[in-house]
Amino acid sequence: MSRAPGMQDVAQLAGVSHQTVSRVLNGHPSVRPETRARVQAAIGSLGYRRNSAARALATNRSSTLGLLAASSSRSGPVSTLVAVEEASRAAGLYVNVTSLSVYDPASVRAALDHFLDQAVEGIIAIAPVQAAVDAAAAGARDLPTVVLAPPGPAGDASLHVAVDQRQGARSAVRHLLGLGHRRIAHLGGPSAWLDAAERAAGWRDELAAVGLPVTEILPGDWTAASGFAAAQTWPADGPTAVFAANDLMALGLVRGLTERGLRVPADVSVVGFDDIEVSGYSRPPLTTVRQDFGDLGRAAVRVLLARLAGEWPTAPTLIEPELVVRASTAGPRQP
């Protein structure tokens, strides 16, 4: 057979009707066990694979989600993408992924048109920057859309699911305050990234809650190199603790401080964010805030399926992060 086997070929080999093959494929209960076994044997013999596009036309359901992602090598977006794919497969759904390096109107429209052409039932958008959120909001006018980003403004047609970045940052600063630190700096991520802005806001909120002054944010760009660079200008009477917006910057900072002759945590305590795999094996092991990307992916798929079923959540879904205390934090140095 020069062409791919079709449903009619399966029916002919099994000696049944086209409709009977369709019932077997769709798990219909009104098929006798011996007939079902014969059809399944024919499917295996021919190597038949069902035509999802044809099924979508027949049932008006594609069981496919569109996943709009930012082109990024950063651990957060990549881990989120993997989590959504795994959660979708666990729910019996296919995932059609489109990555964008820029969020100009033409690129966004092309991505949305691609999803519409593929008859996806809804979209999950990983939105690290505001332009991605705006793009997802545009898509929500055509298809049910879940945005993995902090909650948007009123009137946003998309549904938001996110790790509570602000609360995670507050838990990190609260931990340092509980150890007795009163001069706590923040090594921030790129200001255009929504997660970086939320983590900086959590740092400010927790310091303000106890009446402590907010110092200038140390600039970073998510890389270990930017954390290392921040250590090179560390003043002799600098802060006794630092909350870094991600683990890579925290690890670079620890290396830089050590090379300057400062001890972590005896002289400076350091907390990161993400709990990447290496964080528990650094020297010293890094105190950090863990994001559960598995929970995030499952929540995104659950919310989208609820929306497809006609439900509309009344509030954004926020996943609580977890503070993981290790050896990079201790009480402040004595004068």
BATIMI-203039 format. One record per residue (C-alpha): y, z, x; residue number from 1. Coordinates in Angstrom, 2 decimals. Each point is the difference from the previous one (the first is absolute). Example, Ala and Ser with C-alpha at 12.3 -4.5 7.8 and 13.67 -1.06 7.14 Angstrom:
// BATIMI-203039
-4.50,7.80,12.30,1
3.44,-0.66,1.37,2
This chain:
// BATIMI-203039
0.00,0.00,0.00,1
3.19,-1.22,1.70,2
2.33,2.00,-2.24,3
0.13,3.74,-0.56,4
-2.42,1.10,-2.75,5
1.57,0.64,-3.37,6
-0.90,2.02,-3.05,7
-1.69,-2.99,-1.61,8
-2.30,-0.31,3.03,9
-0.97,3.66,-0.38,10
-0.70,-0.56,-3.73,11
-2.19,-3.03,0.72,12
-2.06,1.76,2.67,13
-0.45,3.13,-2.12,14
-0.79,-2.03,-3.15,15
2.75,1.64,-2.05,16
3.29,-1.00,-1.54,17
3.40,0.01,1.70,18
1.02,2.80,-2.38,19
-2.96,2.14,1.08,20
1.00,-0.30,3.66,21
3.54,1.04,-0.95,22
-1.34,3.04,-1.86,23
-2.04,1.07,3.04,24
3.00,-0.39,2.31,25
2.17,2.09,-2.30,26
-2.59,2.75,-0.52,27
-0.49,-0.70,-3.70,28
-2.61,2.37,-1.50,29
-1.60,-2.58,-2.35,30
-2.06,-1.70,2.73,31
-3.73,0.74,0.25,32
-1.00,1.58,3.32,33
-2.39,-2.82,0.90,34
2.69,-2.61,-0.71,35
2.55,1.95,2.06,36
-2.46,0.18,2.90,37
-0.65,-3.76,-0.18,38
3.73,-0.78,0.06,39
0.60,2.37,2.92,40
-2.87,-1.60,1.91,41
1.54,-3.44,-0.58,42
3.40,1.28,1.21,43
-1.62,1.31,3.18,44
-2.01,-3.17,0.58,45
2.99,-2.30,-0.38,46
2.52,2.26,1.76,47
2.29,-0.27,-3.02,48
3.42,1.67,0.22,49
1.99,0.37,-3.18,50
3.27,-1.88,-0.32,51
2.66,2.72,-0.37,52
2.69,-2.50,-0.97,53
-2.15,-1.41,-2.81,54
-0.84,3.51,-1.15,55
3.70,0.87,-0.10,56
0.65,-3.01,-2.25,57
-2.85,0.98,-2.31,58
0.74,3.71,-0.24,59
3.76,0.14,0.75,60
-0.86,2.60,2.66,61
-0.06,-0.72,3.70,62
-0.87,3.54,1.22,63
2.40,-0.80,2.86,64
3.01,1.93,1.23,65
2.82,-1.36,2.12,66
0.83,2.15,3.03,67
3.47,-0.66,1.41,68
0.32,1.48,3.49,69
2.52,-0.01,2.81,70
-1.14,-1.64,3.23,71
-0.22,3.06,2.23,72
-2.16,1.49,2.72,73
1.18,3.54,-0.81,74
-2.76,2.43,-0.88,75
1.52,1.03,-3.35,76
0.22,-3.45,-1.68,77
-3.33,-1.10,1.49,78
-1.78,3.17,-1.16,79
1.53,-0.42,-3.46,80
-1.20,-3.61,-0.22,81
-3.55,0.98,0.97,82
0.02,2.89,-2.49,83
1.10,-2.23,-2.89,84
-2.62,-2.63,0.85,85
-2.76,2.62,0.13,86
1.10,1.62,-3.26,87
0.18,-3.39,-1.72,88
-3.50,-0.98,1.11,89
-1.31,3.38,-1.17,90
1.46,-0.80,-3.42,91
-1.73,-3.40,-0.04,92
3.19,-1.98,0.62,93
0.77,-2.84,2.36,94
3.15,0.15,2.14,95
2.23,-2.95,0.86,96
2.24,1.00,2.95,97
3.33,-1.60,0.90,98
1.98,1.33,2.97,99
3.73,-0.57,0.41,100
1.94,0.34,3.23,101
3.34,-0.39,-1.82,102
1.01,0.72,-3.57,103
2.39,-2.83,-0.74,104
-0.04,-1.32,-3.61,105
-1.85,-3.22,0.90,106
-2.86,1.84,1.78,107
-0.34,2.52,-2.80,108
-0.02,-2.69,-2.68,109
-2.65,-1.96,1.89,110
-2.19,3.12,0.25,111
0.38,0.76,-3.71,112
-0.73,-3.61,-0.95,113
-3.13,0.16,2.14,114
-1.16,3.08,-1.88,115
0.71,-1.66,-3.35,116
-1.94,-3.11,1.07,117
-2.95,2.24,0.88,118
0.15,1.64,-3.45,119
0.22,3.53,1.41,120
0.17,2.68,-2.65,121
2.55,2.18,1.80,122
1.70,0.61,3.33,123
-0.02,2.92,2.43,124
2.89,-0.23,2.47,125
0.15,1.93,3.27,126
3.76,0.40,0.36,127
1.20,1.64,3.25,128
3.61,-1.20,-0.39,129
2.38,-0.39,-2.93,130
-0.22,-3.80,0.07,131
-3.73,0.30,-0.68,132
0.65,2.32,-2.94,133
2.51,-2.48,-1.42,134
-2.53,-2.79,0.42,135
-2.65,1.98,-1.84,136
2.45,0.76,-2.81,137
0.54,-3.75,-0.36,138
-3.76,-0.49,-0.25,139
-0.26,2.70,-2.67,140
1.81,-2.32,-2.40,141
-3.01,-2.34,0.12,142
-2.96,2.34,0.55,143
-0.77,3.73,-0.17,144
0.99,1.32,3.44,145
-0.60,3.21,1.94,146
2.26,0.65,2.99,147
-1.16,2.20,2.85,148
3.40,1.47,0.83,149
2.16,2.99,-0.98,150
1.15,-0.08,-3.65,151
2.62,-2.61,-0.81,152
3.07,0.09,-2.24,153
-0.16,0.20,-3.76,154
-0.69,-3.39,-1.52,155
-2.40,-1.06,2.74,156
-2.79,-1.78,-1.87,157
-2.60,0.80,2.63,158
-2.04,3.20,0.26,159
0.27,2.08,3.17,160
-2.78,1.74,1.90,161
0.73,1.70,3.33,162
-0.80,2.82,2.35,163
2.68,2.66,-0.49,164
1.67,-0.63,3.35,165
2.88,2.39,-0.67,166
-2.30,2.87,-0.87,167
-2.11,-0.70,3.08,168
3.08,0.19,2.21,169
1.07,3.23,-1.65,170
-3.42,1.55,0.66,171
0.30,-0.93,3.70,172
3.45,1.58,0.31,173
-1.07,3.02,-2.04,174
-2.85,0.54,2.44,175
2.44,0.01,2.93,176
2.36,2.35,-1.82,177
-2.90,2.34,-0.68,178
-0.69,0.14,3.75,179
3.58,1.15,0.54,180
1.74,-3.23,1.07,181
3.63,-0.41,-1.02,182
0.98,-3.10,2.01,183
-2.25,-2.76,-1.29,184
0.81,-3.61,0.89,185
-1.29,-3.11,-1.73,186
-1.26,-3.09,1.81,187
0.49,-2.62,-2.69,188
-1.58,-3.33,-0.77,189
1.91,-3.25,-0.70,190
2.60,0.71,-2.67,191
-0.96,-3.12,-1.99,192
-3.49,1.37,-0.62,193
-0.26,1.96,-3.24,194
-2.55,2.47,1.39,195
2.29,0.75,2.96,196
2.91,0.68,-2.36,197
-2.13,2.30,-2.17,198
-1.27,1.98,2.99,199
3.53,0.43,1.34,200
1.13,1.16,-3.45,201
-2.81,2.58,-0.11,202
1.05,1.34,3.40,203
3.61,0.35,-1.20,204
-1.04,1.59,-3.31,205
-2.13,2.70,1.63,206
2.67,0.92,2.56,207
2.66,0.12,-2.72,208
-2.24,2.22,-2.14,209
0.19,2.75,2.64,210
3.64,-0.60,0.92,211
-0.58,-1.59,3.41,212
2.22,-2.80,1.33,213
-1.31,-3.57,0.07,214
0.32,-1.58,3.43,215
0.15,-3.68,0.84,216
-3.27,-1.91,-0.38,217
-1.54,-1.20,3.27,218
-0.52,-3.79,-0.29,219
-3.52,-1.41,-0.01,220
-1.79,-3.19,-1.00,221
-3.56,1.27,-0.80,222
-1.20,-0.70,3.56,223
-1.18,2.50,2.62,224
2.51,-1.60,2.37,225
2.91,1.10,-2.20,226
-1.32,3.58,-0.01,227
-0.30,-0.09,3.77,228
3.57,-1.34,0.25,229
1.31,2.85,-2.17,230
-1.38,2.50,2.52,231
1.91,-1.59,2.88,232
3.35,1.29,-1.26,233
-1.27,3.42,-1.08,234
2.68,2.65,0.71,235
-0.86,3.16,1.88,236
0.90,2.11,-3.03,237
-1.52,-2.45,-2.51,238
-1.73,0.83,-3.30,239
-3.10,2.17,0.12,240
-1.89,-2.23,-2.44,241
-0.16,-3.64,-1.09,242
-1.34,-1.60,-3.16,243
-0.84,-3.62,0.85,244
-0.25,-2.58,-2.78,245
-3.38,-1.25,1.21,246
-2.76,0.97,2.41,247
0.58,-2.78,2.52,248
3.59,1.08,0.59,249
-1.11,3.63,0.15,250
-2.61,-0.80,2.66,251
2.52,-1.99,2.03,252
2.44,2.90,-0.26,253
-2.64,2.49,1.21,254
-0.74,-2.20,3.02,255
3.71,-0.36,0.79,256
0.72,3.72,-0.34,257
-2.95,0.85,2.22,258
1.25,-2.34,2.71,259
3.39,1.74,-0.23,260
-1.71,3.31,0.79,261
0.06,1.35,-3.55,262
-3.12,1.52,-1.51,263
-1.26,-0.82,-3.51,264
-0.07,2.30,-1.90,265
1.23,2.80,2.30,266
3.45,-1.59,0.42,267
0.09,-2.53,-2.85,268
-2.22,-0.20,-3.08,269
-0.76,-3.48,-1.37,270
-1.24,-1.11,-3.43,271
-0.91,-3.58,-0.92,272
-0.83,-1.87,-3.19,273
-3.05,-2.18,-0.95,274
-2.91,1.74,1.79,275
-1.19,-3.11,1.82,276
-3.40,0.32,1.66,277
1.31,0.75,3.51,278
2.23,2.86,-1.19,279
-2.81,2.53,0.03,280
-0.96,-0.94,3.56,281
3.37,-0.05,1.74,282
1.07,2.73,2.42,283
0.87,2.19,-1.74,284
-1.61,-1.02,-3.31,285
2.85,-0.97,-2.34,286
1.10,1.92,-3.07,287
0.71,-2.66,-2.60,288
0.18,-0.95,-3.68,289
-3.05,-1.86,-1.27,290
0.29,-2.81,-2.54,291
-3.15,-0.70,-2.02,292
0.05,-3.80,-0.19,293
-3.27,0.00,-1.93,294
1.62,2.03,-2.79,295
3.01,-2.31,0.11,296
-2.11,-3.15,-0.42,297
-2.08,1.49,-2.81,298
3.11,1.21,-1.82,299
1.63,-3.44,0.25,300
-3.04,-1.73,-1.47,301
-0.39,2.68,-2.69,302
3.64,-0.34,-1.10,303
-0.19,-3.80,-0.08,304
-3.20,0.04,-2.06,305
1.62,2.44,-2.43,306
2.97,-2.34,-0.32,307
-2.32,-2.94,-0.66,308
-1.65,2.08,-2.73,309
3.36,0.38,-1.72,310
0.96,3.44,1.32,311
3.30,0.76,1.70,312
0.22,3.09,2.24,313
3.04,2.12,-0.74,314
0.75,0.89,3.64,315
-0.68,-1.31,3.51,316
-3.29,1.07,1.57,317
0.54,2.09,3.14,318
-2.84,0.89,2.38,319
0.41,3.36,1.73,320
-0.28,-0.18,3.81,321
-1.65,2.77,2.02,322
1.40,1.91,2.98,323
-2.53,0.14,2.85,324
0.85,2.79,2.45,325
-1.18,-0.47,3.58,326
1.12,1.16,3.44,327
3.32,-1.86,0.41,328
1.94,2.66,-1.92,329
0.65,3.67,0.77,330
2.80,2.53,-0.23,331
3.32,-0.84,1.73,332
0.51,0.72,3.70,333
1.71,3.22,0.85,334
3.42,-0.13,1.74,335
